[in-house]
């Protein structure tokens, strides 16, 4: 009888050891997948923007939304060139970038910085490329060094009129970073003092929670990044963690009054070089006005 008990206890211990080994092995596989596989490749997420607030001339108008490249994290020159090639294949009318160009912990030598600038010069928007700063862009001067050598228009608490096949413009408003910058909403929306009609307005803001600060202004569409959609996500649960500035809004899409907020999942990684159930992505917004 005692012998049977000893055998049973031994078997139970072996069973526990097996469970521990399998658990460690599974966790290791998930971590390797999240680090080396889930951080690679590129998703093109297309969203239809259906509106009667724009002229029919804007039917088919295309915006590519780039965000959170975090160059030097899991996105290096090779990956960046592939992304740029794919964007150009989509033939965007406007390209917008919503912050975090180079990761805060990255140091670029002159040669690599020159190569990064050269790569970005290949971006081909039919009209122009618009950009705002993110929180990581305040940790070094790379954002300014890169964009000053490109034909990008950086919207720093200001706005831009964009025309497409008609004299009726879209207004793009660019806000400074919420957590590290100095947002000036009065100046950013100062065009409201210049016009006597409601024009279709698109707001570029790195942190999506910044939408709480502009609810008293009229806008139709907000494009943001920062949250990475959680970077690490789990089925049925979603985002495990999101940074300050994306605590209320962090998923792909929200309806705010009569406006839409879309959040880009980004290309690179921040803090930890892992992604899970959340591949690197860019957003394509195609307008339908008929």
Protein Blocks (a to p, Z undefined) as FASTA:
>chain_A
ZZmmmmmmmmmmmmmmmmmmmmmmmmmmmmmmmmmmmmgcjdddddddddfkbcfklgoi
acdddehklgoilmcfklmmmmmmmmmmnopabdcdeejjbafkbccdfklmmmmmmmmm
mpccfkbccddddfklmmpcklmmmmmmpccdcdehiaddddehiabdcdddddddfklm
ccdfklmmmmmmmpccdcddddddfblmlmmmmmmpccfbdcdehknnnopacehklpab
dcehilmbocfbdcehjbccdddebjbdehiacdehiacddddddddfZZ
